[in-house]
Amino acid sequence: MVRPRQVNLSGILDSGRKLVKRVQIIPGDNVDLRITKIRSEITKEVQYQLDSGKNKGEYLLTVENIRTAPGRYHGKIIIETNLTQKPELVLNIYGNIRSKIEKPGSVRGETKTGRPQPGDKR
């Protein structure tokens, strides 16, 4: 079982915060799951790291956005296993990276249009 079944990486560039999600890969009862290989269709947008989970046969996949330009992306990480009934686990990845929006400065007594506000004395 893969939890969550998809990864959404959404955020603002230059926020100082990394966009990271963790995915648990948990085998069913009495299943000797081994991950044999991982490949990604979106190597320019994300990087990943596979670690052992808390219990035997469990894995933790960490997926991190590495895209440096605003935009959207979608792709897959394919996890190859030793299981004949489920040789591949497919993890869909969605990204939405936005630019930081700068608020326009304000001048006291004027609206954004530059007109005096009601009640201002000039």
N, C-alpha and C positions, 0 to 999 in steps of 0.2 A: 504494500500500500504506500502511495506517495501522498504526503500532506504538506502543504496544499497541492492541489493538482495543477495549478498554474501559478506563475509568479508575475506580479505587477510591480514594476519599478517606476514610480512617478514622483517627480520633485522639481525643485528649482536649482538651476546652476548657481554656483558661488554662494550657496547658503551655508557652507562650511560643514554640511552634514552629508555623510555617505548614504547612498541608496543601496541597502543590503537587505536581502531576505534569506531566511533559512528554510530548507525543505527537509522533512524527515522521510526516510525510506525505511519502512518497517515490514519485515517478512510476515507472512501468515504463520499460523501455528504449524509446528513440525516442518518448516521449510528452511532449508539450508541455502539462504540467499548469499551469493557473492557477486559483487559488481566487477566485471572484467575489463570494462573500458567505458569512457565517457567522451562524447564528441559534441561539438557545438556548431550550429549554423550561423551564430551571431558573435563571432570572436572579436569583432571591432566594437561591440556594444557592451558586452558583459565578460567578466571573468568569474571563475568558479573554483571552489576547493571542496574536496570530499574528505570527510573525517569519519571515524568510527563513532557509532552512537553509544548510548549508555548501556544497552544490553547487547548480547551477542547477536550478530547478524543484522543489527540496525546501523544505519548510516545517516550522516547529517551533511547535506549539500548546501554550501553557502554560495549565493549568487550575488554579485555586486555589479552595479552599473559603472562602466568606465567611459561612457560617451561624454565628450566635452562640448558638443554643439547641441543647441535646441533641436527638438524634433521627436518623432515617434518611431518606434521600431517594433518588430515582432519576429520571433524565430523560435527555434527549438533546441533544447539540450536532450540528446539521446543517451540513455543510460543502458549499456549492454550488460546482461546478466548471464549467469550459468543455468538459468531455468529454461527447459525446453518448451514449456507451456507459455512462458512470457520472456522471450529472449531480449526484448527491448522495452524499456519504460520511457515514454515520451513526456517531457516537461515543456509546456508552452510558456514562453517568456514574452511579456508585453512591457514596453517602456514608453514613457511620455516625459520628456525632459523639456522644461520651460526656462525661458530667460527671466532674470530678475526684473521686476517692473519697478521703475523709479517713479515715485510720486512727484508730480510737479510742485515746485516751490510756490508759496503764496506770499503775496504782498499785503500787508495790513491795510484793511479798508477796501480791498478789491476782490472781486470774484475771479474765477479762472478766466473769465472773458475780459477782464481788465476794467470792467465797469464798477463804479462805486456801489457798495452794498446799501440797502435801504437803511436810513437812519444815520449814515456817516455824514459828518460835517466837513466841508472843504472850504 
